[in-house]
Amino acid sequence: MIQSDRGADPPDKKDMKLSTTTNPENGLSQILRLVLQELSLFYSRDVNGVCLLYDLLHSPWLQALLKVYDCLQEFKEKKLVPATPHAQVLSCEVVELLRETPTSPEIQELRQTLQAPHFKALLSAHDTVAQKDFEPLLPPLPDNIPENEEAMRIVCLVKNHQPLGATIKRHEMTGDILVARVIHGGLAERSGLLYAGDKLVEVNGVSVEGLDPEQVIHILAMSRDTIMFKVVPVSDPPVNSQKMVYVRAMTEYWPQEDPAIPCMDAGLPFQKGDILQIVDQNDALWWQARKISDLATCAGLIPSKHLLKRKQREFWWSKPYQPHICLRSTMYDMKIDEKCVEAARSNLSCPRSHVLCMSPSPAGFRRSMRLCRRKSYLGRLRASVCCAGGCYSAVGAPYEEVVRYQRRPSDRHRLVVLVGPSGVGVNELRRQLIKFNPSHFQSAVPHTTRSKKSYEMDGCEYHFVSKETFESLIYSHRMLEHGEYKGHLYGTSVDAVQAVLDEGKICIMDLEPQDIQVARTHELKPYVIFIKPSTMSYMKQSRKNAKIITDYFVDMKFKDEDLQEMEELAQKMETQFGQFFDHVIVNDNLQDACAQLLSVIQKAQEEPQWVPATWISSGTES
Ligand SMILES: Nc1ncnc2c1ncn2[C@@H]1O[C@H](COP(=O)(O)OP(=O)(O)OP(=O)(O)O)[C@@H](O)[C@H]1O
């Protein structure tokens, strides 16, 4: 991730003094010092990547470089003249004279110093500069060079256990071996001497004429310390003027499984949800990218958006037809068992008298309605191996452009969405969070079309609305999730979530994974946390006294098959929807999981995070 390392090198006035030159009144070092002072004011807020800029300008190598630059500028004016252009000869004469002098420890030391290879090399360099003798001595050109001889470039690269970072191909018509692409950050690119399109003539003195690319690679693999290329440079070297783009991978990619990749070794594997830095989009089919978790390495090849979409479509159509139900929740496909909702309520840690109170706070303690969808959901998930994720993958963009978003203190909080297989502890964690700080965390009050009971209050347990009102909320996309049972509709609206956010609180809600996309808007900027079950053996231990609610029973103990089912479901959720998860918490020890949740939520609200670019550029952000 491009993140400045705040902890490693905090802005500090003492440090800044060290970084100034001896003459702070002029020169670039002085300007840099002032810029650093300015930047340090914004450092803690990381406004628009200030930390990154600060760390760059504060780096010792840049400071040293600027000092050298300042010194050179100073001496440029003085027009220095060498005392002698023959320091080497002078040194030899001194050594000779010292031989005739009576020896003493000092004389011995001086002789040793003057005869040391490094010192001799230094004097040699001095004389070369003093005599301005910079041109290398080249043998005279042969007379018989043909007029149309192409200009050649000799490139010598020193091997350093890093990949060369270039791929080659054979030109279909001419049979020439060409540099196909130069990978960013690789040895070839950093040398600045090899370009895509350069024609290879020789490698390590061996002519490549008539050779296959594989044979050329074999020669390269055999070379030991240095690689020598003789190339005919491409007439128009490509210039990469594209801006760096960051994307979230919405699908996974394994170069080893892709026979179409031009060079498997140069491929960059990635998983759903990985953030990638796209460094080169010059090729319409193969882009170059790095993972932000590994920016120091050289880039790798990934399929372009267009190509990956095509691959997804081909994969989709190549699958045998399977009748399936789309997981996307639609009206009337979700059964909510009100009996279960009621039963769950009586199971709450907050007493019923609390539910009856005037304050709307009980919403935070209500069990989610998803409990009752458990059985049918699992069934549908099993039946639709390639639906929600698959359908999405087949038609959706494989990469989502992302930017760093830093919530300002005046902004509303981000919605926190908890996702997980039924029984994993989503509601338990939500309850714990709200209990821990009810003035900070709250759930949204759901809507229903059923009639109000005598002990209920509108806006407290539910917003009681007519079927028409509810349906208009659905059609105007104001419902984040909804379902029907026995002719009554239930659901949570965007407005109910916003009401919590408008109070300056953090709204916590649980969603089925297929509903995450509905919530992914610039209005709510949801931060999605996946709650994952622990290992089977740990779950058996820790869930001994835990209770679940099924479609038919309330307060049932976990059976082994429930845990097994939970594990299976968690895996499927991760496989299909992992691209939407901002964070994963394994719920083994409840206290630990709660502590993690608190800290992650705090980070989500206070630290820069990757969010879809459309959330920021949609005009609602200043
Ligand atoms: N880390 C844990 N250790 C022990 N018990 C736990 C832990 N997490 C949750 N539980 C217990 O497991 C049971 C199920 O938890 P919970 O009701 O929160 O599940 P859920 O994910 O909301 O699923 P559903 O939506 O089906 O209710 C509850 O009795 C809860 O107290």
The ligand as a MOL file (V3000), in Angstrom:
LIG
                    3D

  0  0  0     0  0            999 V3000
M  V30 BEGIN CTAB
M  V30 COUNTS 31 33 0 0 0
M  V30 BEGIN ATOM
M  V30 1 N -16.5380 -15.8410 20.1320 0
M  V30 2 C -17.5940 -16.5090 20.6610 0
M  V30 3 N -17.3960 -17.3700 21.6400 0
M  V30 4 C -18.4320 -18.0440 22.1780 0
M  V30 5 N -19.7090 -17.8970 21.7890 0
M  V30 6 C -19.9670 -17.0430 20.8050 0
M  V30 7 C -18.9180 -16.2980 20.1860 0
M  V30 8 N -19.4660 -15.5280 19.2330 0
M  V30 9 C -20.7950 -15.7660 19.2560 0
M  V30 10 N -21.0980 -16.6600 20.1890 0
M  V30 11 C -22.4310 -17.2000 20.5010 0
M  V30 12 O -22.8650 -17.9340 19.3440 0
M  V30 13 C -24.2810 -17.8330 19.2260 0
M  V30 14 C -24.6240 -17.3250 17.8360 0
M  V30 15 O -24.1270 -15.9980 17.7190 0
M  V30 16 P -24.9420 -14.8960 16.9250 0
M  V30 17 O -26.3900 -14.9480 17.2560 0
M  V30 18 O -24.2590 -13.5980 17.1070 0
M  V30 19 O -24.7500 -15.4330 15.4690 0
M  V30 20 P -24.9960 -14.6690 14.1100 0
M  V30 21 O -23.7430 -14.6290 13.3440 0
M  V30 22 O -25.6630 -13.3650 14.3530 0
M  V30 23 O -25.9600 -15.6440 13.3540 0
M  V30 24 P -27.5200 -15.4620 13.1580 0
M  V30 25 O -27.6690 -14.2860 12.2580 0
M  V30 26 O -27.9170 -16.7490 12.5800 0
M  V30 27 O -27.9990 -15.1910 14.5620 0
M  V30 28 C -24.7500 -16.9130 20.3230 0
M  V30 29 O -25.1840 -17.7000 21.4330 0
M  V30 30 C -23.4960 -16.1560 20.7110 0
M  V30 31 O -23.5070 -15.7090 22.0530 0
M  V30 END ATOM
M  V30 BEGIN BOND
M  V30 1 1 1 2
M  V30 2 1 2 3
M  V30 3 2 2 7
M  V30 4 2 3 4
M  V30 5 1 4 5
M  V30 6 2 5 6
M  V30 7 1 6 7
M  V30 8 1 6 10
M  V30 9 1 7 8
M  V30 10 2 8 9
M  V30 11 1 9 10
M  V30 12 1 10 11
M  V30 13 1 11 12
M  V30 14 1 11 30
M  V30 15 1 12 13
M  V30 16 1 13 14
M  V30 17 1 13 28
M  V30 18 1 14 15
M  V30 19 1 15 16
M  V30 20 2 16 17
M  V30 21 1 16 18
M  V30 22 1 16 19
M  V30 23 1 19 20
M  V30 24 2 20 21
M  V30 25 1 20 22
M  V30 26 1 20 23
M  V30 27 1 23 24
M  V30 28 2 24 25
M  V30 29 1 24 26
M  V30 30 1 24 27
M  V30 31 1 28 29
M  V30 32 1 28 30
M  V30 33 1 30 31
M  V30 END BOND
M  V30 END CTAB
M  END
